[in-house]
């Protein structure tokens, strides 16, 4: 099958977008690497503190006018952005594959999910409405309006370089705020493409800014008195740091962290559909997502276990690995060599702790002529116990740890012992089991016969325990609430 | 080649529609008695491509099993679209019928495999199956 054309040509330098201008950073320059080919495809700046200050200043200056722009007019900017994203759907999808490594199906899926958030935010004239009650006392009325706050910082992770900033940014600007987005420096081209379309859509200067970089930019956002709040998605340790810093500086925050999701398999599940769901859950995006399955917890006797695991192992061993722009490929590379080394460390750890490596992802074939530098095959560990490191810690790679339970009760106990609560799921044909699971499991997102429990744009992306800190979430109504303050007015006329 | 991803199956559908459209355009040029019918088939084929792509791009998300929803052997659905120089009208119709049967089988199999995994795509496939079955009836009546 032919490899699709790559959209990023040459080795372009990513620039910052501040106050409606493309600005070259004064910071040091880092390579952006296509992990499938292990070649440099671009350069990204690690911007300075001054540059984040400049972006925040521009956003602060743009805020008063943008706030006064009517919600209907703000929605029209978003409608234009949505149209431009649709027109550029294929290109932005290929950019994601080229810079991140995921398959083209996964990139197109990511693009669709991102656009859906823009679509939902287009409903802001309705979403931002307040409420009122007349005659709360004689001749006195009371009403609530949702007002924007100013400037928000949005910090995106490497694993969904296009979609995740769109969980927040469209709602922030739709409600009348201005944003400064910091994309992951590992794959900054997706956000670059979005902001090119933001510019084309005609957003006023300063409303939507992008500053590339790393820790200095993040710290600059966290410490800047002009930033009212932060929306962050990343690892749990960083999530805790962000939450703490936002507490210290009085910022509101959405902080989404890591996960260790359990897929609980009941003996009455639809085996064919469940096995397919396991493939995408554990190995989709090469395991690099906070909603990936990590622990497969099989309930039932030896006969069911053996039969189910034989099918899982067979399907896993047939996964086609290669460059995501080849449409026949089912799993791409990891984002970089450091991540691969980290996962290899977990495989060693599993072996040391006595788990059985049924499928060794260190041995694999790549479709096409690509270096194996960032590639790793899917692994399956059996005989895993809940105390093992591979069952407790987030591996963030294509490694399935298989545990067993005698009953649903035992399975729920094992799941709830986990430190994370992001996207646990059950596979069953029993409504009773499903209801019991969703009721008792401590997880922000719960799947019933769904392997990737990704809430749609009109629902919040939830999370519990070490997977989330904050109160309100990204996406939908909750994002609108996060990016606005409730102003309550009590009025009386003499 | 074994196709397991949604994008590769969509590409195969695109290829089948494109090739069969060209085939009908060729028939229309060579057989005046069926020109209008063949041209309308070619036009429909191009519309089917749009419908399939719209369904796919509309529902492909990272939450569904896009990379694992199919198990299609593309060689099983190879179609013969080249017409020999001396092919008569009746043989050409037989070739068209054979081609349509193969394409119907492709869409039916692909829809069946993906019906619980791919949201609107199997429905789009089955809609084309229905229309193509009507087309088969028409071809057989010519």
Interface residues (C-beta under 8 A of the other chain):
Chain A: X1 X89 X103 X104 X105 X106 X108 X109 X110 X112 X113 X160 X163 X270 X273 X276 X277 X279 X280 X284 X285 X289 X315 X320 X327 X328 X329 X330 X331 X450 X451 X452 X453 X454
Chain B: X1 X2 X3 X4 X5 X6 X7 X8 X11 X57 X58 X59 X60 X61 X62 X63 X64 X65 X66 X67 X68 X69 X116 X117
